[in-house]
Amino acid sequence: MRLRAFAIACALIAGAAVAQQGDDFGLEGAFRQGGLVRGTAPGGTAALTLNGAPVEIAPDGRFVIAFDRDHGAGAQLSARLADGREVARTIAVAPGNWRIEHVNASPTGSAPSAGFLERRRPELARINAARATRHASEGWRQRFLWPVTGRISGVFGSQRVYRGEPGSYHSGVDVARPAGTPIVAPADGVVILAAETPFTLEGHLLMIDHGMGLNSAFLHLSRIEVREGERVSRGQRIGAIGQSGRATGPHLHWSMKWGAARIDPQLLAGSMPNAM
């Protein structure tokens, strides 16, 4: 009797182990504000959400999520399986080490003029429409390249606080190089915006969709060498550095978003190589 009970218990334990195989998330990346995480959903996942919002899943179960610069300390990742079960994971999101400068002065500059707002409105509409498009691209799976190598002159998340009032933070990373220096695509993607006429702030703006809601924007270019709708490959030349739009000198401003979350490109591209 005891042997039979022991055998049944072992069978139940083995059965439970088999049932749990593939029933958890595989996650890797930067679990911090401004970070991006790639993952694998549990086997049989029918739907995936992050803090209640849908997350797209590739046919092989892979997905990508990211945390905005001002994301809270935690996030809830949930998978609904085909058999009705739910698998949830609470993710701790570490704070970013932002470069904050406190200034004992009022912000400089005046309120935007009516003329500026009139010009700006269609530009913002075009940017928002571009980001709303979705293309089948595998760039999100790749190791991202630096679009250009050089001195980093501005970092993501940096911010000035004027007498206790936070100003807007820097939404990307700046690389200072001479005008005309070529830039390349950091990963595969589809061109979703190529501004032949400079925008008021961004200048010649180029945007690339890397798939799964992840996109890059390249600002202040002197020229754009690809067209909207064109597929580009990792390392392909796409334009050149300039100082079009609102810029004090020639540099590349590279920003990235996943959905509505602004993320830090340096966390994807890694350490800056030596300039060529």
C-alpha positions in Angstrom: 0.0 0.0 0.0 2.8 2.4 1.0 4.7 1.6 -2.3 1.5 2.2 -4.3 0.9 5.6 -2.5 4.5 6.6 -3.1 4.2 5.7 -6.8 1.0 7.7 -7.2 2.6 10.7 -5.4 5.6 10.5 -7.8 3.3 10.3 -10.8 1.4 13.4 -9.6 4.7 15.3 -9.1 6.0 14.3 -12.5 2.7 15.2 -14.1 2.8 18.7 -12.4 6.3 19.2 -13.7 5.3 18.3 -17.3 2.3 20.6 -17.0 4.5 23.5 -16.0 7.0 23.1 -18.8 6.8 26.2 -21.1 4.3 27.8 -18.7 6.5 30.8 -17.8 7.9 33.8 -19.6 11.4 34.0 -20.9 12.6 37.6 -20.6 15.9 39.4 -21.3 16.8 43.1 -21.6 16.9 46.3 -19.6 14.4 46.1 -16.8 14.5 49.9 -16.1 12.9 53.1 -17.1 13.7 53.8 -20.7 14.6 50.1 -21.2 13.4 47.5 -23.8 12.9 43.8 -23.0 12.5 40.9 -25.5 10.6 37.9 -24.4 9.1 34.5 -25.2 5.4 33.9 -24.2 4.4 30.7 -22.4 3.4 27.9 -24.7 -0.2 28.1 -26.0 -0.5 31.9 -25.3 -3.6 33.2 -27.0 -3.3 36.8 -25.8 -0.7 38.9 -24.1 -1.0 42.2 -22.1 1.3 44.6 -20.3 -0.5 46.5 -17.6 -3.8 45.6 -19.3 -2.8 46.9 -22.8 -2.4 44.3 -25.7 1.1 43.2 -26.7 1.7 41.7 -30.2 3.1 38.2 -30.3 5.1 36.8 -33.2 4.2 33.3 -34.6 7.1 31.8 -32.7 5.9 33.3 -29.4 8.5 36.1 -29.3 7.5 39.6 -28.3 9.0 42.9 -27.2 7.9 45.3 -24.4 9.4 48.6 -23.2 9.2 51.0 -20.3 8.8 54.7 -20.7 11.3 57.2 -19.2 8.7 57.9 -16.4 7.3 54.4 -15.9 6.4 53.4 -12.4 8.3 50.9 -10.3 6.5 47.8 -11.5 4.6 46.3 -14.5 2.2 43.4 -14.8 2.8 41.0 -17.8 -0.1 38.6 -18.3 -0.7 35.8 -20.8 -4.0 34.1 -21.4 -3.5 30.6 -22.6 -5.7 28.7 -25.1 -7.0 26.4 -22.4 -8.3 29.4 -20.4 -5.5 29.6 -17.8 -3.6 32.8 -17.1 0.1 33.2 -16.4 1.2 36.5 -14.9 4.5 38.0 -14.1 5.2 41.1 -12.0 8.2 42.9 -13.4 10.3 45.3 -11.2 11.2 48.4 -13.2 14.4 50.1 -11.9 14.6 53.9 -11.9 16.7 55.6 -14.6 19.9 57.5 -13.6 18.8 60.7 -15.3 21.0 63.8 -15.6 19.0 66.4 -13.8 20.1 70.0 -13.6 18.5 72.4 -11.1 18.4 76.0 -12.3 17.6 79.0 -10.1 15.9 80.8 -13.0 12.8 80.9 -15.1 12.6 79.0 -18.4 13.9 81.0 -21.3 11.8 81.6 -24.4 8.3 82.9 -25.1 5.0 81.2 -25.8 4.7 79.8 -29.3 3.2 82.2 -31.8 0.0 81.5 -33.7 2.0 81.2 -36.9 4.3 78.5 -35.4 1.3 76.5 -34.1 -0.3 76.7 -37.5 2.8 75.2 -39.1 3.3 72.7 -36.4 -0.1 71.2 -36.3 0.2 69.3 -39.7 3.7 68.2 -38.8 2.6 66.6 -35.6 -0.3 65.0 -37.4 2.1 63.4 -39.9 4.4 62.2 -37.2 1.5 60.6 -35.3 0.1 59.0 -38.4 3.5 57.5 -39.2 3.8 56.0 -35.8 0.3 54.6 -36.0 1.2 52.4 -39.0 2.4 48.8 -38.6 4.7 46.9 -40.9 6.0 43.4 -41.0 9.6 43.8 -40.0 12.0 41.7 -38.0 14.3 44.5 -37.0 13.1 44.4 -33.4 14.8 41.0 -33.0 18.2 42.3 -34.0 21.2 43.8 -32.1 20.9 47.5 -32.8 23.8 49.4 -34.4 24.8 53.0 -33.7 23.6 54.9 -36.8 26.8 56.9 -36.6 29.8 56.8 -34.2 31.1 59.9 -32.5 31.0 62.0 -29.4 27.7 61.7 -27.4 26.7 65.3 -26.8 23.3 64.7 -25.3 21.8 61.8 -23.4 18.3 60.4 -23.1 16.2 61.5 -20.1 18.3 64.6 -19.2 16.2 67.4 -17.8 16.4 70.9 -16.4 14.3 71.9 -13.4 13.5 75.6 -13.2 12.9 76.7 -9.6 11.2 73.4 -8.9 9.3 73.3 -12.2 10.5 70.4 -14.4 11.2 71.3 -18.1 10.8 68.8 -20.9 13.3 66.0 -20.9 15.7 65.1 -23.7 13.9 62.4 -25.7 16.8 60.8 -27.5 20.6 60.6 -27.7 22.7 63.2 -29.6 25.9 62.3 -31.5 28.0 65.2 -32.7 29.7 64.8 -36.1 30.3 67.2 -39.0 27.5 68.0 -41.4 27.4 65.5 -44.3 28.6 62.5 -42.2 26.6 59.4 -43.3 24.2 57.6 -41.0 23.0 54.0 -41.3 19.9 52.1 -40.3 20.4 50.6 -36.8 18.2 47.6 -37.7 16.0 46.4 -40.4 12.7 48.3 -41.0 10.4 50.2 -43.2 10.6 53.9 -43.8 7.4 55.5 -42.4 8.3 59.2 -42.7 10.9 61.0 -44.8 10.5 64.8 -44.6 11.8 66.3 -47.8 10.7 69.8 -46.5 12.3 70.5 -43.1 9.9 70.4 -40.1 10.0 73.4 -37.8 11.8 71.6 -34.9 13.0 68.2 -36.3 14.3 69.6 -39.7 14.7 66.8 -42.2 13.1 64.0 -40.2 13.4 60.3 -41.0 11.5 57.6 -39.2 11.8 53.8 -39.5 9.4 51.1 -38.2 11.3 48.1 -36.9 8.2 46.1 -36.3 6.1 45.2 -33.2 5.5 48.9 -32.4 9.2 49.7 -32.2 10.4 52.7 -34.2 13.4 55.1 -34.6 13.5 58.8 -35.5 16.5 60.6 -36.9 16.4 64.4 -36.6 18.2 67.4 -38.1 19.5 65.6 -41.2 21.1 67.4 -44.1 19.7 64.9 -46.6 17.6 61.7 -46.6 18.6 58.9 -49.0 15.5 56.6 -48.7 11.8 56.9 -49.5 8.7 56.4 -47.5 7.6 52.8 -47.9 11.1 51.6 -48.6 12.5 48.6 -46.7 15.9 49.2 -45.3 18.5 46.8 -43.9 20.6 47.0 -40.8 23.8 49.0 -41.7 22.3 50.4 -44.9 23.1 54.1 -45.5 20.0 56.2 -45.1 21.0 59.8 -44.9 23.5 62.3 -43.5 24.0 64.5 -40.4 23.0 68.2 -40.6 21.6 70.9 -38.4 18.2 71.5 -40.1 15.3 72.5 -37.9 16.0 73.7 -34.4 19.6 72.8 -33.8 22.6 74.8 -32.5 25.1 72.7 -34.5 25.5 69.6 -36.7 24.6 66.4 -34.9 22.3 63.4 -35.1 19.4 63.2 -32.6 18.3 59.6 -32.5 15.1 58.8 -30.6 13.1 55.6 -30.2 9.6 54.7 -29.1 7.7 51.4 -28.4 4.1 52.4 -28.7 3.7 55.5 -26.6 6.8 54.7 -24.5 9.9 56.7 -25.1 13.0 54.6 -24.6 16.8 55.1 -24.5 18.6 54.1 -27.7 21.9 53.6 -25.8 20.4 50.7 -24.0 19.9 48.9 -27.3 23.1 50.0 -29.1 25.4 49.5 -26.2 28.7 51.3 -25.7 29.8 53.8 -28.3 32.5 52.3 -30.6 35.4 54.5 -31.7 34.5 57.1 -34.3 35.4 56.2 -37.8 
